[in-house]
Amino acid sequence: MAPDRTPISGGRPLLSTAALAVTLLGLWGAERAAGPALSDSRRRMAAQRLVPDGLAKLSAPHRDARGRARERVPVLLDSAGDPGCVEVLTRALRTHPVLLLRAHPGPGIGHLVARCVLRRPPMWEGSSMAELTLTLSLEVARDGTGAETQGGVGRRVTYRGRQRITGYLALAPPLVAVAVALATRRILLSMLMAIFCGALVVLAGDPSRLSAPLWERLLRLPLDVLGAGVHAARYYLLGPLLAQFKVQVMIFATSLVGMIAVITRAGGTDGLVSLVSRLKGRPHLARLSVFLMGLALFFDDCANTLVVGSAARPITDAARVSREKLAYIVDSTAAPIAGVALISTWIGFEVGLFQTASESLGLATGGFDLFLEALPLRFYCILTLGFVLATILLRRDFGPMLGAERRAARTGRTGTEEPTGQEHFLERGGPPPGLEPSWPVAVVPILTVLLGVLGGILVLGHYTPGVRLALSEGLYGWGSVRHLRDCFTQAARAGIGGWAMLGAGCAGSVVALAMARRRRRHLPSAPGQADRTRAAPLSWGELGRAYIVGGRAIASAIGILVCAWAIQAACDELGTSVTLTAALAGMVDPTLMPLLIFITSAAIAFATGTSWGTMGILIPTVVPLAYALGGREHPVLLYLAAGAVLDGAIFGDHCSPISDTTVMSSLSSGCDHLDHIRTQLPYAVTVMLAAALFGYLARGLGAPLWSCYAMAATALLSVLWALGRNPDLSNPTATGAAESDPPVAR
């Protein structure tokens, strides 16, 4: 993923800057036209984000290991502050499974104090800027039953949450990232500028500063610029580097690349290429093998992207399949299959959100039942998997992807013209002269990683308190499907899946090093002249250096991944999701609601780069809305809304240049990140339009489910037939070229 050093044309930065300015000006005008109603909607959305977090913390001591209520705690609410926030809190307490709202004091009733403080500048300047602070304090008896204890001393739990309401400027970081990337084609520069922009808006847009006179704000601007750099480095960039799961993902990715470097040095990559040499004239089979590998690793999207991309790269290079196509297949199977699989790290998160929404509405349908009902309505995920398979079987591509595939087929250059740092190493770090290729050296470590991730998640999930409690209560039997599914669910809830990836990456690396060291005996040497120095081929010292150099080669890709996490943190602090959700909150036509929810979810995920965050924000909001607008009488509307949130989040995350899974797909596939986005976007948008029009819109208008899929499939196949061409016709090996053709470039 080397930076593109193509000279920047003078017109491209100017056009990007003008487009950014026009977009921000248009958003400002739309905000002014909306008036106070939009500001009120944003405050409600901010409260709806803070209140569930606060109540979850207050009720945690009264829940068991599976999150169920151990007891009901009656409370008397003492609230003051912003009326909208108080209304949201009161409504949530009325349906809360643990806290029972009482109207009058009495013996055994806890005391809940709520203070909702809204800070905002004068309305005539910066009216979109505000900050909502929610402070909750719950005092109950020490024994948790509500009965008075000796001395009247109770247990106190306190929560304090803050949400910035930044208005249209909350969209500045993702807009700046896209504009600078298009203008300069330097992804790290664009991300760093977006991070700095977000920090500057946070500091300069503080409501207390906007209340100061204009001259004072201008004098403080240089200090704000310096402070923005410090704020961005401390809270956005260093935050991901200190977060446990993110560190585990970075180590896992680095260990995989180091493992591949050792495998290459020991002849494993050449052996794997020799094993699949029958694919040399059949690139469609190479693409199909990547697709099937992606389906096989259905249990986690992070492990899917990193393992499949790294393992499949030698196969697709040998078959002259472009890195852009490899990254597209990897990215388009990871999240869609993990999102709809009945056993995965995703289902625990999704079912947990649905269960909370179901309990708040008093539905007889549980979270898993709601997930199953929404499963046939996951139009984008299902159509994406079908579209990827159709492009492979029909051998048709269009747009920038067709150009990339033709380049690889004609020239054998599967990647960009300048090799990445990792590829430079692989070119220098091939097997020693005379060492025969060996495919087990590649297959065994890769299988070790795959089985290690799967087995690690199952074992770690099995020993979580939630699973142990369920087994002791007899909710399911050991080894049953429910048991396996709950292991994934509880592992995701406890945040321990990263340890499984970390352990699997280390185990795969150890196996690769051990097998590579054993290959030393196969080196040709004269009797009694074996080189036993540390620099000898396949010695421990040389293999260690190969591992370190290979892992170090993806430093720039890891930097992009850290920057993507940093932009997500900036958007979270700015309240980007609050701004986008409030903008479409008034569009509540029941027939159009699933489509609008899908669009809103996609916009939030694209702007923030996180699908899980989008789901966590929208499901508590849109599921009750869908239920109130007709979901009670027509449950299909409720299921459509649930499916639209999940699918919209996956689409937005799929297309976002700041999404961690998109970055990891580029990283593992050895593809330039901007090239991956540029070639994938037309395909993802095509499927999105089919899902939106023939899925959520048509089904919302009452069309039968089978006809929705029939119309969508017909539309997608028509696009492939009309716009697509067969890129393999340009492949000399696919058209009967001689075996003496030039070797495939890596």
N, C-alpha and C positions, 0 to 999 in steps of 0.2 A: 504494500500500500504506500508506495513512494509518492511524494508530492508531485503534482503535475507542474512541470517547468515550462509549459507552453507560454509564450509571451502573451500578456494580457492586452487585448485590443482596447483602444481608447474609448470605444462606444459602449462596451459591455458594462464597465463600472458606472458610467453615467446613466444608462438605462435602468440598472438595478437600483441605484440611488433614487432616481425619479419615481420608480415603481413603489419603493418603500415609503417615500414621502407622500405619494398620492394615497397609498393604502392607509397610512396613519391619519392623514387628513380626513379621509372618508370615514374612518372609524370615529374620529372626533366629532364630525358633523352628525353622524347617526346617533351618537350618544347625546348630543345637545338636543336633537329633535325628539328623542324619546322622553326627555324630561325627568321629573322626580320618580315616575313609575319605575324606570329602570334602576334607579338607585335603591328604591325600596326592595325590588326583586333581588338585587345583589346582597343586601343586608340579610334577607331571609335565607338566601343560599349559603351565605357565610355562617349563619346560625345553624342551619341544617348540617353543616360540616363539623361544627364544634360540639354541638349538643350530644350526638351519639358517642363521640370519643369521651366526653366527660362522664356520661352515665355509665359507659362501659367500665371506666376506672372505679367509679363509686360502687358499682355492683359486683366487681370482681371478687371481693372477699366472701360474697354470699353465693358463689357459683362453684360447682364441682369441677373436676378435671376435664370434663367434656363440655363445659360451658353451660350446663343446665342449672336452673335455679335450685339451690338447696333449701331456700326459704323465701317467703315474701316479707319484705320490710316495709311497714307503713311509715310514711313520711308526711310531714307538714311543710309545705313550700312557703318560703319567705323570699320573694323575688322583688327586684327593683332594677331599673335601668331601661334599656331600649325596649319598647313594647313589642316589636316584631320578634326579637330574640326571646322574650319572656313567653310569647305565644307559642313559638316552636318548642320551647322547653316544656311548657304545660301539656301540649298535645302529645309529646313523646312520653311523658310520665303516665298519661292515662292508659297507655297500652304497653307499658314496660313490664316484662315478665318477672322482675325482681322487686323494683321499687313500686309501692302501692300508694298512690296519692290520696291523702285525706284532706277534708275541708276544715275540720275542727281539731283543736288539740285534745289530747287525752293521754291516759297512762299507756306507756309502752310505744308511743309514737316518736319516731326519729325526727330530727330537725334538719331540713335541707335549706341552706342559704344560697341564693343565686344572685349574682350581680353581673349585669350585662352593660358594659361601658362602651359607648360608641364615640370615638374621637374623630372629628372631621374639621377641616378649615372652613372659613366663611364660604357661603354658597356661591358667591360671585367669582371665586377664584379656586380652581382645582376641585370642583365639586365632586368629581369622580373618586377622589382620594379619601379614604377613611380607614379606620382600624377598629375592629370589634374584638373586645376582650371579654371572655366569659370566665367567671370564677365561681366554682361550686364547692360547697363545704357540707359534708354529711356527717352528722353525729348520731350514732345509735348506741344501744347498750353493748357492753363489752362481750356479752355472751351471744350477741347476734339475734336474740329473739324479740327484742323490743322491750323486755322487762327491765325495770330499774335495777341496777346493781348497787352494791353497798357504797354509800357515799355519793350516789348519783353520777358517778364518773362514767362516761361513755367513750366509745372508740370514734375517732375523727378521721375522715378521709377527705383530702382536698385535691381539687383539680383546677388548673389555670391554663386556658388556651387562648391563643391570639390568632386572628386571621386578618391579613391586609386585604383591603378592597381597593384595587388600583385602577379599575376602569379599563379603557382601551389600551393603556400603556402596559397592561399585563401581557399583551400579545407581542410586545417589543422584542423579547429575547428570541422566540422562534422566527419572527419575521426578519430580524437582523441576521440570524444564522443562515437563513435561506438566501437572502439578498446578497450577502457578502460571498457566500459559496458560489452563487451563480456568477458573480462579478469577477472573482479571482480564481476559482477552482482550487482554493486552498482551504481544506475542510478544517484543519486545526485552527487557522487564523480566524475563520468565520465563527467557530464555536467559542473561542476565547473572547472575541468581541461581543458575542451574544451574552456570555457570562458577565462580562464587565458592564454591559448595558443594563442587565437585570439588577446588578448590585447598585448601579447609579440611580435607577428608578426607585429602589427601596430606600436609599438614603435621602436623595433630594426630594422624593415624594412623601416623606413622612408628614402626617397631618400637622404636627406641632411646628414644623419648619414652614409649611405653606401658610400658616397663620401669621408668620412674621412679615414685616414690611419687605417690599420688593428689593430695596437697596441692600438690606441685610442678607437676603437670599443670594443676591449676586456676589456679595463679598465672600459668602461661605462656599460658593461653587467650586473654587480650586481645592478647598479642603474636602469637599464631597467627592471630587474626582480621585484624590489620593485615598480617601476613605473607602471608595468603591473598590479599588484594587485590593485593599486589605480585607474588606468584607468578603469579596469573591474568593480570595485565596483561603481565608479561614473557614468560612461556612459552606462554600460550594465545592471547592477543589479538595481541601483536606478532609471534608466530611466523608466522601466516598472512600478515601484511602484509609479511614479509621473504622468504617462499617464492616462488621464481620463477614456478612454474606458477599459483599462486593470484593473484599480482599480474597475470599475463597474463589470467586469466579476468576479473578485476575491470575491467581496462582494456578488454577486449573487450566486456563488457556495457555499460560506460559509453559506449564509442564507438558501439555499435549504437543506443542510445537517443538520443545526440546526432545520429546520422545520420538517424534517424526524425524528429527535430525539424526538421532542415533540409529534409528531404523534404516535411514538412507545410507548412512556410513557403513552399516553392516550388510548392505545388499538386499535389505528387505523390500525397499521400494521397487528396485529392478525386478525382484522376484514376483512381486504383486503384479507389476506390469506384464511380465512374461506369462503369469497365470491367466490374465485376462487379455492376452494378445489377440484372441479371437474377436475381440471388440474393435480391433483396429479399423476394419472396414464397415463397422456397424455402430456408429456413434449413438443411434437411437437406443441401443441396448445399454450403453453406458449411462445415458440419461435415465433410463428406466431403472437401472440398478441403484442410482442415487435416490430416486423417488421411493423405491421399496425400502431402502435403508432408513429414509426419513420416517416412513410409516412404522417401521419396526421399533424405532426409539420414540414411542408415543408418550412416554411417561414424564418427560420434562423437556421444555423447549430450549433451555440453556445447554443442557447436555447434548440435545439433538443437534443444534447448530454447530457446536464446537467439535463434536466427534465425527459427524457425517461429513462436514466440510473438509476436515483434515484427512480422514480416511479415504474419501472419494477422489481427492485431487489427482493422485497418480493415475487412477482409472480414466478419468475424463481427459486428462492431458494426453494419454496414450491414444484415445479415440478422437482427438482434435475437437473436443467440446470446449467452448469458451469458458473462462472463469466467470463471466457475467451470467451465463446460463446456469453454471453450477451454483453460484450464490443465490440465484432466483429460486431454483428448486429447493435448496436447503432452507431458505427463508420462508418459502411458501408452504412447506410441509411441517415446520417446527411448531409454530403457535397454533395453526388450524387443527392439527391432529391432537395436540396436547389439550386444546380447548374443548374438544368434543369427546375425548376418550373417557371411558367410564372409570378407568384407573389411571390417575396421573396426579402430579403435584398441583395442577390447576383446579381439579374438581373440588378439592377441599376448600380452596378459597371461594370458588363460585357458589358451592352449596352453603357455605357458612353465611355468605351475604344474603342468599335467598331465604335461609332459615330465619335470620334476624328480621327480614322484611315480613315474612309469613307470620312470625310471632307478634310483630307490632300490629298487624292487621287482624289478628285472631283467626287466621285461616286454618281449616282442617288439613290443608295440603302442606306437607313438610318441605324443607329445602331441597332434598334430593328428588322428591316427586316433581317439584316445580322445575328442576333442572331437566328431568326426563321429558316433561311435557314441552319444554322449549327446545329440546334437541332437534326434532324435525324442522324447526323454524330457524335453524342456524344457517341461513342461506349463504352468507359470504364464505364461511369456513368450508361448507360442503361443495359449493361451486368452485372455490379456489382449488381444492384438491382435484376436482374433476377437470378443471381447465388445465392444470399442470399436466395431468395424464393425457389430455387431448393433444396438447402441443407436442408431447413425446411420441404418442402413437401415430398421429397424423403427420408428424415431421414438418410442422409448419410454424414459422415465426414471422413477426412483423415488427416494424418500427426499429428503434435502436438495437433491440436484441437480434434482429435479423442481420444487421451489419456486423455485430460482434461475432455471431456464429459463422458468417461467411468469411470473416477475417481469419478465424481459427481454422476453418476448413481449407482455405486456399493456401495459407502461409504456414500453418502449424503453430502460429503465435497465439497461444490461448489467453494470455493476459495482455496488459498494456505494453507499450513499446519498451518501457524501461522496467526491468525486473525489480521486484520488491527486495527489501533487505533479506528476507528469508530465502528468496530464490537465489540471490547472489551466494548465500551460504551453501544451498543445495548444489549449485553448480560446482563449487569448490570442494564440497564435502561428500562427494560420491564415494563408492566403495573403492578400496585399494586395488591396484592392478592384480589381476589373476584370481580375485575372489568371485566364486560363482554366486549368482543370484539365489535367494532362498525366500520363498513367500511366507513360510511360517514365522520368520523373524518379524514380519509386519502384521500378520493376522493375529497371532497370539497376544501381543500387547494390546492391540485394539479391542479384542474380545475381553481382555482383562479389565479394561476401562469400562466397557459397556456393561458387563456383568457386575462390576464393582459399584457402579452408580445405581443400578437397579437393586442389587442386593443390599447395598448400604442404606438406601432409603427405606426399604422394607424392614431391615433389622432395627435401625434407629427409630422408625415409626412404631415398631412393635413394643419398644420399651418406653414409649411416652406414657405419662399417667393416664391420658384419655383412653388409650387402647387397653392398658392393663385393667382399668376400671370396667370397661365394656366386657372384657373376658371374664372378670370375676362376677359380673352380674348376669352372664349368660346371654348377652345381646346377640352374639354370634359365636360360631365355633372357630377353633384355631385352624388356620389354613383355608377358611372359606373365602368366597369372593368378597363378601362384606368385610371380612377381616383384612384382606389385602388392600381393599379400597380405603379402609379407615387408616391403615398404616401410612398411606400417601397423604391422606387428609391431615392427620395429626402431625406428621413430619413437616408439612407445609405450614401448619398453624404455629408450630414451635420454632420454625425457622432453622431447622437442623439439616435440611437437604444439602446445604453447601458443604457440610462435613463429608457427606457421601461422595460428592464430586471431588473434593480435595483428596480423600483417601484413595479413590479410584485412580486419580491422576498420578499420585505417588506410586501406587502399586503397578500401574502400567509402565511408568518410567523405570522402576526397579527391574521388572521383567524384561523390558527392552534392553537395558544395560547388561543384564546377566546373559541374555541370549546373544547379544552382540559380542560380549567377551568370549563366549564359547566358540564363536565363529573364527577366532584367531587361529585355531588349530587347522583350519581349512586354507590358510594362506600358504602359497607356494614358497618354500625356502630350502636352501641346501642343508643337508644333515649337519647338525652341530653349529649352525650359524644363525639360530633364531635370535632375533633382536629383542632383548628384554628391557630396553630402556623405557622410560615413561612416555617418550615421544613415539614409540613404535606403533605401527598400525594396530588398531583395535586393543591397545593397552588401556588400563583403567584411566590413566592420565589423559590419553587422547580422547577417549569416549566422554570423559567428564568435560573436557573443553568443547567437544562437539555439542554436548547437551546445553552448556551455558551459552555458547555462541548462537545456537538455534533459538533458544528462548529469548535471548537479547534482541533477535532480529525483528520481533514484533513489538518493540517498544513504542513505535509511533502509533500502532493500532491500539495498544493499551491506553495511550494518551487520548486517542479519540473516544475510547470507551469511558474514561474518567470524565472527559468534557461533556459527554452525553448525560452522565449522571449529574454533573454540576448544573447543566441547563434545567434538568428536571427539578433539582432543588430550588433553583431560582424561580421557576414557574410556580412551584408549590408555595414559596413565600409571597410571591406577588398575587396569588389567587387567580391564576389564569383560568383554571377550571371553573371557578365561581363566576368569572366574567362571561365565559361562553355558555354556561348553563343558564344564567339569568337572561341572556339575550334571547333564548328560544323558549323561555318558560311560559310566555303568554300564548304560544301557538298550541292550542289544546283541542283542535278538531279531532274527535275520536278516530275517524277513518284515516286521517293523515298522521296521527300521533306516532305509530310505529316507524314511519319513514323519518319523521322529524327527530325521533329519539336516536335512530341509526345515524343520521347526519350529525347531530350534536355529539354523540359519543365518539364518532370518527374525528370530528374537529378537535375535541379535547385531547384525545390520544395523540393526534398528529402534533398538536402544539406542545404537549408536555412530554411526549416520548415514552409514556407508560400506559400499558393496557390495564394492569391491575389497579393502578391508582384511579383510572377512569371508571372502572367497574365499582370500586369502593365508594366513589363520589356519587355516581348516578343511580345505582340500584336502590339505595334507601330513598331516593327522590322520585324516580319514575315508576317504581312498582306500586307505591300507594296512589300515585296520580292515575295510573292506568286502571287500578281497581276502582277508584272513585268515578272515573269517566265512563264506565261501562264494563269493567272487568268482573264485577260482581254478577251481572246478568249474562255476560258473554265472556267466559274464561279465556277464549282464544286471544282476546285483546290483551289480557294480562300476560299470556305466554309469548305473544308477539313482542310486547314491550321488553320482556326479560331477554329474549333472544336478540333483539335489536341492540340492547346495551352491550352484550357480550361481543357480538359480531362487529359492531361499530368500533369498539375499543381495539379489537384485533386488526381491523383494516387500518385505522389511524396509526397504530403502532407499527404495522407492516410497512407503511409508506414513509414514516417519519425519519428524517436523516439523523435525528438525535436519539432514536430508540436504541437501547442496548442490544436487543436481539438483531436489529438490522446491522449494527456495527459488528457484532460477533459473527454474523453470516459473512460479511466482507472479510473479516479477519481470518476465519477458518478456511475460506475458499481462496485466499490469496488474491482477492479482487480489489481494485481501487474502489474506495467507498462511494465516491461520486458516480463512477461508472455503474456501480450496482444500483444506486437509486435511479439513475437516468434510464437504465434499461428495464428495471422492474416496474417503474411507475405506470407506463401505459397498460401493462397486463393487469396490475392491481386495480387501476381505475376502471378498466373494462369489466372486470368481474364485479366491482362495487356497483356500477350502474345497473348491471343485470340483477344483482341481489336487491338493489333499492327499488327498481321499477317493477320487475316481475315477481319479486319476493315480498318485501314489506309493504309496498304500495298496493299491489294486486291482492295480496292476502288480506290486508286491512279493508279493502273494498268488498271482500266476500268471495274472491275467487277460490276454487278448490285447491288443495295443496298440490295435488299431482299436476294440475295445469300450470301452477306457478313454476314448478321445476321444469315442466315441458317447455314453457315459453322461454325460460332463462337458458336452458340447454340449447334450444334452437337458435337463440340470439348469439350465444357465444360461439357455436359452431359456424354460424354464418359469418361472423367477424373473422374467424380463423380462415375460412374458405375464401372470403373476399379479399382480405388484406395479407394473408399469410403466404409465404413461399417456402419451398424446401431448401434449407441451407446446405444440406448434405450433398446436393448436386455439384457444389463447388469443391467437394472433398476428393482429391485424387485417389485416396485409398478406398473411398466408397464407390468409386466408379471403375475399379479394376486396374488401378495403377500398379506398376511393378513394385516388388518388394524392395528394390533399390532406391525407392524414393528417399528424399532427405529425412533424417530422424525428426521426430516431433520436438519442437522447442518447448521448454518448460518455463 
